[in-house]
Amino acid sequence: MNFAAQLFYSSYLSERLERLYSPKPALKDSEENDPFWQREELHLGPSQPSGSYKCGSVCNGTAVRRPTLIEPERLKDFGEEELLNGDVKVYETKVVGGPEIMLMNPPKTRRLSEFRIVPRPPIQYLRFEDISAAAFRIQTGIQKTPCTYSRLSKQYGMEIYLKKEHLHYTGSVKERGVLYLLSSLTQEQQRRGVIVSTDCNFSMAVAHHAVELKVPVFVIMPSCCSSPRLRIYRDYGAMVISYGSTGHDSQNHARHLAKENGYLYLEEDESPAYLSGLGTVGMEIYEQVPKLDAVVIPAAGQYGLLAGTAAAIKHLNSQILVIGVEPEGFPLLLQSLKTDGPIKDMHSNPNKKLYGDLMERSLGVNTFHLAKKLVDKVISVSEEDSLVAMLRFQEFERSTVDTEGAMGLAAILAGQLPELRGKKVAVVVSSANMELELVRQCVDRALVLDDRVSKFSVQLGEWPGDMAKLLDVLSREDVRLLDVCHRRHGDKSDLFKAKVECVVETRDKTQSSQLRKTLSERYPSICWLGR
């Protein structure tokens, strides 16, 4: 018996028992005399031949309430063959449920040590994309400086190309960083204006390009600043104000004015915009000098030129050597690399006239890390080598540069880069801002250091013609007499002697050596004075 039939019979039996045990109604008079087998409740099937009971339906496999009297013909729907005569067709009722739900296996539990933590790459402080954006932004306001082959190449055994950044309008490479920095300011900052307070290449670049961009610019200078320098700022179009007797006084006053009036106080720092502008030098060098082997860069001031150029060069070709050069009297980067951290204060006494613009700057943390990562070698050059390099620029390149601009060539002249012999080298000439009187003093000093100017003393008799004979010897040696001093002595031993001091200039070291040999043979008492 299938499931549906079981449900049917269980319902039938329950109702049958209910009818048997329920109180019986009172019988009619006609029914009292009838036998029990003729009573209506014991009849199976309809009471009339044509009568039938309606059967309930099956819903969701559950039989609903059906009448007690059931027609035998309906039993075939439930497969009850034994209750009927003859063969009948059997129908089976199946209860169809929903689709079987298969549960997924739970995920495997993993230990924390099984997970490999992939660190995120650190955010780069100076990206090549920033340098490229700066190059596109400043191309209309900055000229593309030449990078020419130097006549000094054969003399020093390498191909030297000079990147002449001193040919900018203000004579400094810092125009690149300043222009991009000013262009990156908001309109509100440009409307309010900027203010500077130090006499340096950075301030001159700010004065020039701020006026070109129609940004109000104020320059606060101490009273000790020379008149020619103040005139330069005024010629650029800046508002120049003299305040205080020292640079510290002018800086404090500039900060006070900036806070009171809403000006933006600018000073040379390591901002990404400033470094990106300076880094455009490396892009131009790589484009102008094919198959480059090394780049020599002055590492002075805020060291932004070295860091920015190194970032561009190393991105374009990591095989190119980047060499930084700084003054021997102020080796801030070298000492910072030794201590593995930027040094804030360095106790040294360099020549303030030559390196005053460099001493007022410091090495920033981000610039230090860029230099540590990207610069292959850092060397220092002496003051004497820088002065001789300035002299070489005047003689062979027909240009005047300052000590900062000459430091790159000074490293080659001093023989500190022997590994570059036979290679193609680019040298950045960063600036050429030096007062005329200081330039003359530097040239005179460089001639002495290069053995081009010699000073000697010799004792001559007071007889007529002795002085003329000395001058005749100098004339035959084709030297230039710069100064002569004739002194008489009161000592008894030198009663008839006179001491003559002469300063002469020669063409080169070879002529200087020949002069020394000739005079030493003619005057055994000659004394060559030191530098």
matplotlib code that plots the C-alpha trace (Angstrom):
import matplotlib.pyplot as plt

x = [0.0, 1.4, 1.6, -1.6, -3.7, -2.4, -3.5, -6.9, -7.5, -6.3, -8.8, -11.5, -11.0, -10.8, -14.1, -15.6, -14.7, -16.0, -19.4, -19.6, -18.8, -20.6, -24.1, -26.7, -29.7, -33.1, -34.6, -37.7, -40.7, -40.2, -36.6, -37.1, -38.5, -35.9, -33.1, -29.6, -28.3, -30.9, -29.9, -28.5, -25.2, -24.1, -24.6, -21.5, -21.9, -24.6, -28.1, -29.4, -28.0, -27.2, -26.0, -22.3, -20.3, -17.8, -14.3, -11.9, -8.5, -4.9, -2.9, 0.9, 0.8, -1.8, -5.3, -8.1, -11.3, -13.4, -16.9, -17.3, -19.1, -16.7, -17.4, -15.3, -14.5, -12.4, -10.1, -8.3, -6.8, -4.8, -3.7, -6.0, -6.4, -7.7, -10.9, -12.0, -12.7, -10.7, -7.5, -7.2, -4.6, -2.5, -1.6, 1.2, 1.3, 4.8, 5.5, 8.0, 10.1, 12.3, 15.9, 18.4, 20.6, 24.2, 26.2, 29.7, 32.6, 33.6, 36.8, 40.1, 41.3, 44.7, 47.2, 48.3, 51.8, 50.7, 49.7, 52.4, 52.3, 53.2, 54.5, 53.2, 55.9, 56.8, 55.6, 58.3, 59.1, 60.3, 58.9, 60.0, 56.5, 56.7, 60.0, 58.4, 55.4, 57.7, 59.6, 56.4, 55.2, 58.3, 59.3, 57.9, 59.6, 63.0, 65.5, 67.1, 70.7, 73.4, 75.6, 78.7, 82.0, 84.8, 88.2, 89.6, 88.7, 92.1, 94.0, 92.4, 91.9, 88.1, 85.2, 83.9, 80.5, 79.6, 75.9, 75.9, 73.1, 74.8, 73.4, 69.9, 68.6, 69.5, 72.7, 71.6, 70.1, 67.7, 65.4, 64.0, 62.8, 61.6, 59.5, 57.8, 57.3, 55.6, 53.5, 52.2, 50.9, 47.1, 45.5, 44.9, 48.6, 49.6, 47.2, 48.5, 52.2, 55.5, 58.4, 62.1, 64.8, 68.2, 70.6, 71.2, 70.6, 67.2, 65.9, 67.0, 65.2, 62.0, 62.2, 62.5, 59.9, 57.4, 57.3, 57.1, 54.0, 52.6, 52.9, 53.7, 57.2, 58.9, 62.6, 63.8, 67.5, 69.8, 71.6, 75.0, 73.9, 75.8, 74.2, 74.8, 73.0, 70.0, 69.9, 69.7, 66.5, 65.0, 65.8, 63.9, 60.8, 60.7, 59.8, 63.1, 63.1, 66.2, 65.8, 68.1, 71.9, 72.1, 70.5, 68.8, 67.0, 65.7, 64.5, 62.5, 61.0, 60.1, 58.3, 56.4, 55.2, 54.2, 52.1, 50.6, 49.7, 49.2, 52.3, 53.9, 57.4, 59.7, 63.1, 65.1, 63.9, 63.3, 59.7, 58.7, 57.8, 61.2, 63.2, 61.1, 62.0, 65.7, 65.5, 64.7, 68.5, 69.0, 66.4, 68.0, 71.5, 70.3, 68.7, 71.7, 74.6, 74.1, 75.9, 76.7, 78.9, 78.8, 77.4, 79.3, 77.0, 77.7, 76.2, 75.8, 73.0, 70.0, 71.5, 68.3, 70.1, 72.0, 68.9, 66.6, 69.2, 70.1, 66.4, 66.0, 69.3, 68.9, 65.3, 66.4, 69.6, 70.6, 74.1, 75.1, 77.3, 76.1, 78.9, 78.3, 80.9, 80.9, 83.4, 86.1, 85.5, 81.8, 81.4, 77.9, 76.8, 79.9, 79.6, 75.9, 76.6, 79.1, 76.6, 73.7, 71.6, 71.4, 73.6, 71.9, 74.8, 78.3, 81.2, 83.5, 84.9, 84.8, 85.5, 82.2, 82.9, 83.2, 80.7, 78.3, 75.4, 76.1, 76.6, 73.1, 71.5, 71.0, 70.5, 66.9, 65.8, 64.2, 67.1, 69.5, 67.7, 67.5, 71.2, 72.0, 70.0, 70.8, 74.3, 77.2, 80.0, 80.5, 83.8, 85.0, 87.3, 89.5, 89.1, 92.3, 91.0, 87.8, 89.7, 91.9, 88.7, 87.3, 90.5, 90.1, 86.6, 87.8, 90.7, 89.1, 85.4, 85.4, 82.9, 83.0, 81.4, 81.5, 83.0, 79.8, 79.5, 83.2, 83.2, 82.3, 85.2, 87.5, 87.1, 88.4, 91.2, 92.3, 92.6, 90.0, 88.1, 90.6, 88.0, 86.4, 89.4, 88.4, 84.7, 82.0, 81.3, 78.7, 79.6, 76.8, 77.9, 75.2, 75.7, 77.8, 76.7, 79.8, 80.5, 83.1, 85.7, 85.5, 86.0, 89.2, 90.5, 89.7, 91.5, 94.6, 94.6, 94.1, 97.1, 99.3, 97.9, 98.5, 102.1, 101.4, 102.3, 105.6, 107.1, 110.8, 113.4, 117.0, 119.8, 121.4, 124.3, 123.8, 126.0, 124.4, 123.0, 122.3, 118.6, 118.6, 120.3, 117.6, 114.8, 116.7, 116.7, 113.0, 112.4, 114.3, 112.3, 109.1, 107.5, 105.2, 106.3, 103.4, 105.1, 108.6, 109.8, 113.3, 114.4, 117.6, 119.0, 120.7, 122.8, 126.6, 126.8, 124.5, 125.9, 126.1, 123.3, 119.6, 116.7, 114.5, 111.1, 109.4, 106.0, 105.9, 103.3, 104.1, 102.1, 102.0, 103.9, 106.6, 107.6, 107.5, 109.9, 112.3, 112.3, 113.2, 116.1, 117.5, 117.2, 118.7, 121.8, 122.2, 121.4, 122.4, 120.9, 117.5, 114.6, 111.3, 108.4, 105.5, 102.0]
y = [0.0, 3.3, 6.5, 8.1, 5.0, 4.8, 8.4, 7.6, 4.6, 6.3, 9.1, 6.6, 4.6, 7.7, 9.0, 5.6, 5.2, 8.7, 7.8, 4.6, 6.1, 9.4, 9.7, 8.3, 10.4, 9.3, 6.9, 7.5, 5.3, 3.8, 3.0, 1.3, -1.9, -2.2, -4.7, -3.2, -4.5, -2.5, 0.8, 3.5, 4.0, 0.4, 0.7, 0.9, 3.1, 5.5, 5.0, 5.5, 3.9, 7.2, 8.9, 9.5, 11.2, 13.8, 13.0, 15.5, 16.3, 15.6, 18.7, 18.5, 14.8, 15.3, 14.0, 16.3, 15.3, 12.8, 11.4, 8.2, 6.2, 5.7, 4.3, 1.2, 2.5, 5.2, 2.7, 2.1, 5.5, 4.3, 0.9, -1.4, -4.3, -6.9, -4.9, -5.0, -7.9, -8.1, -6.4, -2.8, -0.2, 0.9, 4.6, 5.6, 8.9, 10.4, 13.3, 15.5, 17.7, 20.7, 20.4, 18.9, 21.5, 20.5, 22.3, 23.4, 22.3, 24.9, 26.8, 25.5, 27.2, 28.8, 30.0, 33.6, 32.5, 30.9, 34.3, 36.1, 39.8, 41.7, 45.2, 48.2, 50.1, 53.3, 56.5, 58.2, 61.7, 62.8, 60.9, 61.1, 62.0, 65.1, 66.1, 65.6, 67.7, 70.4, 70.3, 70.8, 73.6, 75.7, 75.2, 78.6, 80.6, 78.9, 78.6, 75.3, 75.9, 74.4, 71.4, 71.9, 70.1, 71.7, 72.6, 71.2, 67.6, 66.7, 68.3, 66.0, 62.8, 62.7, 64.0, 66.9, 68.5, 71.6, 72.1, 75.9, 76.7, 80.0, 81.4, 81.9, 85.4, 85.6, 83.6, 80.5, 77.1, 77.9, 79.6, 76.2, 75.3, 78.7, 79.1, 75.7, 76.6, 79.9, 78.3, 75.7, 78.3, 78.8, 81.9, 83.3, 83.0, 84.5, 87.4, 88.1, 88.0, 86.5, 87.8, 86.9, 88.1, 86.7, 87.9, 84.8, 83.2, 81.8, 85.3, 86.8, 84.0, 84.7, 88.4, 87.9, 85.2, 86.6, 89.8, 87.8, 86.0, 89.2, 88.1, 90.9, 90.3, 92.0, 91.8, 92.6, 93.2, 94.3, 97.6, 95.9, 94.6, 96.2, 98.8, 96.9, 93.9, 96.0, 97.6, 94.2, 93.4, 96.7, 96.2, 92.9, 94.8, 93.8, 96.1, 96.3, 97.3, 97.8, 96.8, 95.9, 95.6, 91.8, 89.1, 87.8, 91.1, 91.2, 87.7, 88.3, 91.4, 89.6, 86.8, 89.5, 91.2, 87.9, 87.0, 90.4, 90.9, 87.4, 87.2, 83.8, 83.7, 81.9, 80.4, 77.7, 74.3, 70.8, 71.1, 68.6, 71.3, 73.0, 69.8, 68.7, 72.0, 71.5, 67.9, 69.1, 69.6, 65.9, 65.4, 67.9, 66.5, 63.0, 64.3, 66.5, 64.1, 60.5, 57.6, 59.5, 57.8, 60.2, 63.5, 65.7, 68.0, 70.7, 69.6, 73.0, 75.1, 73.0, 70.1, 70.1, 70.3, 67.1, 65.2, 66.3, 65.7, 62.3, 61.3, 62.1, 60.6, 57.3, 56.9, 57.3, 55.2, 53.6, 52.9, 56.5, 57.6, 60.5, 62.3, 65.1, 67.8, 70.0, 72.5, 71.1, 73.8, 72.8, 69.0, 68.8, 65.8, 63.8, 64.1, 63.3, 60.1, 59.0, 59.5, 58.1, 61.2, 64.8, 67.1, 70.3, 72.3, 71.9, 73.7, 74.9, 78.2, 78.4, 81.6, 83.6, 85.7, 82.7, 80.3, 82.7, 81.6, 78.0, 78.3, 79.6, 76.4, 73.0, 69.5, 68.3, 64.8, 63.9, 65.4, 63.4, 60.1, 60.9, 61.6, 58.5, 56.3, 57.8, 59.4, 57.1, 59.2, 62.4, 64.2, 67.6, 70.1, 72.7, 76.5, 76.6, 74.1, 76.0, 79.2, 77.6, 76.1, 79.7, 80.7, 77.8, 78.9, 82.4, 81.2, 78.3, 78.9, 82.7, 82.8, 84.0, 81.7, 81.7, 79.1, 77.1, 76.9, 75.9, 73.1, 70.4, 71.2, 71.6, 68.0, 67.0, 69.5, 68.2, 64.6, 63.2, 61.4, 59.1, 56.5, 58.9, 58.9, 58.1, 58.4, 60.9, 63.2, 66.0, 68.8, 71.1, 74.8, 75.9, 79.7, 82.8, 85.4, 87.2, 90.8, 92.3, 93.2, 89.7, 88.2, 90.3, 89.1, 85.5, 85.7, 87.2, 84.5, 81.8, 83.0, 82.6, 79.2, 78.1, 79.3, 82.0, 84.8, 84.6, 86.8, 86.9, 89.1, 89.6, 91.8, 94.2, 96.6, 100.3, 100.6, 102.2, 99.7, 96.8, 97.4, 97.8, 94.5, 92.7, 94.3, 93.3, 89.7, 89.8, 91.4, 88.7, 86.0, 87.7, 88.0, 90.7, 92.8, 93.5, 95.2, 96.2, 97.4, 98.8, 98.8, 100.0, 98.5, 100.3, 97.3, 97.6, 94.2, 95.4, 98.9, 98.9, 96.5, 97.1, 94.5, 94.4, 92.6, 91.8, 90.4, 88.9, 87.0, 84.2, 82.5, 79.0, 76.7, 75.9, 79.5, 80.0, 77.1, 78.5, 81.9, 80.4, 78.5, 81.6, 83.9, 81.3, 81.0, 84.8, 85.7, 83.0, 85.0, 85.1, 84.1, 83.0, 84.1, 81.8, 82.0]
z = [0.0, -1.0, 1.0, -0.3, 0.4, 3.9, 4.5, 3.1, 5.3, 8.4, 7.8, 7.1, 10.3, 12.5, 11.2, 11.4, 15.1, 15.7, 14.3, 16.4, 19.7, 19.3, 20.8, 18.5, 17.6, 18.4, 15.9, 14.0, 14.5, 11.1, 11.8, 15.2, 13.7, 10.9, 11.4, 11.9, 8.6, 6.7, 8.3, 6.1, 8.0, 7.2, 3.5, 1.4, -1.6, -2.5, -1.3, -4.8, -8.0, -9.5, -6.4, -5.5, -2.9, -3.9, -2.8, -1.5, -3.2, -2.2, -1.6, -1.2, -0.3, 2.5, 2.2, 3.2, 4.9, 2.9, 3.4, 5.4, 2.6, -0.3, -3.7, -4.5, -8.0, -6.4, -4.8, -8.1, -7.9, -4.9, -6.4, -4.3, -6.7, -4.1, -3.5, -7.2, -9.6, -12.8, -14.0, -13.2, -14.3, -11.3, -10.9, -8.5, -6.9, -6.3, -3.9, -5.8, -3.5, -4.3, -5.7, -3.3, -1.7, -1.5, 1.1, 0.3, 2.4, 4.9, 4.0, 5.2, 8.3, 7.7, 10.2, 10.2, 9.5, 6.2, 4.8, 2.8, 3.5, 0.4, 1.4, -0.5, -2.5, -0.7, -2.1, -4.0, -3.0, -6.4, -9.4, -13.0, -14.0, -11.8, -13.6, -17.0, -16.0, -14.8, -18.2, -20.1, -17.8, -17.9, -21.5, -22.5, -19.7, -19.6, -22.5, -23.3, -22.4, -24.6, -23.7, -25.8, -26.2, -24.2, -25.5, -22.3, -23.3, -24.9, -22.0, -19.5, -21.6, -21.6, -23.6, -21.5, -22.3, -20.4, -19.6, -19.4, -16.9, -16.1, -19.3, -17.9, -17.5, -13.8, -14.3, -12.3, -12.8, -9.9, -12.4, -13.4, -9.9, -9.0, -12.2, -11.6, -7.9, -8.7, -11.5, -9.0, -6.5, -6.2, -7.8, -4.3, -3.4, -6.7, -6.1, -2.6, -3.6, -2.4, -0.3, 0.0, 2.4, 1.4, -1.3, -3.3, -6.7, -5.5, -4.5, -7.9, -9.7, -7.6, -8.3, -12.1, -12.7, -10.2, -12.2, -15.5, -14.0, -12.7, -9.1, -6.6, -5.2, -2.2, -1.4, 2.1, 2.3, 5.1, 4.8, 4.3, 0.9, -1.9, -4.1, -7.4, -6.0, -4.9, -8.3, -9.9, -7.9, -8.8, -12.5, -12.4, -11.1, -7.5, -4.5, -2.6, 1.1, 3.2, 6.8, 9.6, 9.7, 9.4, 7.4, 10.5, 11.0, 7.4, 7.6, 10.8, 9.3, 6.1, 8.1, 10.0, 6.8, 5.3, 8.4, 8.6, 4.9, 3.7, 1.6, 0.9, 2.4, 0.1, 0.8, -0.9, 0.4, -0.7, -1.9, -4.7, -7.1, -6.7, -7.0, -10.1, -11.8, -11.1, -12.3, -15.9, -16.3, -16.3, -19.0, -21.3, -20.7, -21.6, -24.8, -25.8, -25.2, -26.6, -25.1, -21.9, -19.3, -16.3, -15.0, -12.6, -10.6, -8.0, -4.7, -3.1, -1.6, -0.8, -2.8, -4.9, -8.2, -7.4, -6.2, -9.0, -11.8, -10.4, -10.2, -13.9, -15.1, -13.2, -14.5, -18.1, -17.8, -14.5, -15.9, -16.0, -13.1, -11.0, -9.2, -6.7, -5.9, -2.8, -1.3, 0.9, 3.5, 3.8, 3.1, 4.4, 2.3, 2.8, 6.6, 6.5, 4.5, 7.1, 9.9, 7.8, 8.5, 7.5, 9.6, 10.6, 12.0, 10.8, 12.5, 9.7, 8.5, 4.7, 2.8, 3.3, 0.2, -2.0, -0.3, 1.5, -0.7, 0.2, 4.0, 4.6, 3.3, 4.9, 3.8, 4.0, 5.0, 1.6, -0.4, 1.7, 1.0, -2.7, -2.8, -0.8, -3.1, -6.5, -6.3, -7.0, -5.6, -3.7, -3.6, -2.2, -3.9, -2.3, -2.7, -4.8, -7.3, -7.7, -8.4, -11.0, -12.6, -12.8, -14.6, -17.1, -17.9, -18.7, -20.8, -22.7, -22.6, -22.7, -19.8, -16.2, -13.6, -9.8, -7.4, -7.3, -11.0, -11.3, -8.8, -11.3, -13.6, -10.5, -9.6, -13.0, -12.9, -9.5, -10.8, -8.4, -11.1, -12.9, -13.6, -16.1, -18.5, -22.0, -21.2, -22.2, -19.2, -18.8, -16.3, -15.0, -14.8, -12.3, -11.8, -12.6, -10.1, -8.6, -8.2, -10.5, -7.8, -6.3, -9.8, -10.2, -6.8, -7.7, -11.0, -9.4, -6.8, -9.4, -11.5, -8.4, -7.7, -11.3, -11.2, -13.7, -11.3, -9.5, -6.8, -6.0, -4.2, -5.2, -3.8, -6.3, -5.9, -6.0, -9.0, -12.0, -14.5, -12.0, -12.0, -15.8, -16.2, -14.2, -16.2, -19.4, -18.3, -17.7, -21.1, -22.9, -21.1, -22.5, -19.1, -17.8, -14.9, -12.6, -9.7, -8.5, -5.1, -4.4, -0.7, 0.8, 4.0, 6.9, 8.0, 7.8, 6.1, 3.3, 3.1, -0.6, -1.4, -2.2, -2.0, -5.1, -5.0, -8.3, -9.3, -12.8, -14.9, -17.3, -20.0, -18.4, -16.1, -18.7, -19.1, -15.3, -14.9, -17.5, -15.8, -12.5, -14.0, -15.7, -12.7, -10.4, -12.6, -12.9, -9.3, -6.8, -3.9, -5.4, -3.1, -4.4, -2.2, -1.4, -2.6]

ax = plt.figure().add_subplot(projection="3d")
ax.plot(x, y, z, "-o")
ax.set_aspect("equal")
plt.show()
